[in-house]
Amino acid sequence: MGRAAGLLLCLALSGCMTARSHVLYVPAEEAAWFKFGEDLPGEGRIELSGNQLAAMRLSIERFLPWNVRPPAGASRSDICILQRQSWDVETAPGKEGTLLVRFSLAPGACYRGAPPLDMEATYEVDVRNARLLERDPMQSPPELPREGRLHLEGNVAAAIQLALEDFLPGEARLPEDTRLEEACLYRPDSYAVTAAPGPAGVVQIRFTVDEQACPTNALWGSSGALASMDRTVHAVDIRTMRILAVGNHSHLRPTTPVPVEEKQESEKPATGVPPSDEHKVRPD
């Protein structure tokens, strides 16, 4: 898994504290400057599949959990390597349908020169069964193939993870009254992700339901009814790793042509489904 994980373990054994996992928001009066556009910024966009998103969450929770805190008196470098934005992330297809996820210290992060250790860790993830594949620690980690490899700069990767934790908290359980066809809405692998930097110091992350992983046509009148029309967008302040705002980008999904009468009936929302509030800023 690389020496980085060993270093994190050493920090834990020397007195790292734990804290309750939570997401912080920029206070409303400080976040008022931010304005959503009609769409995400076009330059620098990065696309992730639901499987890549789920694999990244599973592996980062093993590598660097949210609740790890440095011990009292830790050096600036030790504090720095415990921040998720310090780590670049790469994903690539593995064997037999798995995904490989590699964390490596971002160039220039935490140390003025080269880091003193091999700061890298690689995981193999079985996304279908939501588990990490264990391997012999004495063996070298698998190499990531070039074909299909995706690289995420540390700030962008951390912003995606923070937005996901707010959108679908990792420890959240399904509501008791969840219908069978709704269950997919609570899985990260059901959402495609688009991330785009901008304005300065901000990364915007959009979660869109993947219709192949989670068909929404049958969800009218349920908690997922609006998911087929709206895409949830988070704006993350990467300097302080806090949420600036959460909003929706309305859009129409392409659908298979159906008779007008059937279309009108199927698109009629059920009574009691509230309209979405566009560009709604979360309270602090």
Secondary structure, 3 states (H helix, E strand, C coil): CCHHHHHHHHHHHCCCEECCCCCCECCHHHHCCCCCCCCCCCCCCEEECHHHHHHHHHHHHHHCCCCEECCCCCCHHHHHCCCHHHEEEEEEECHHHCEEEEEEECCCCCCCCCCCCCCEEEEEEECCCCEECCCCCCCCCCCCCCCCCEEECHHHHHHHHHHHHHHCCCCCCCCCCCCHHHHHHHCHHHEEEEEEECCCCEEEEEEEECCCCCCCHHHCCCCCHHHHCEEEEEEEECCCCEEEEEEEEECCCCCCCCCHHHHHHHCCCCCCCCCCCCCCCCCC
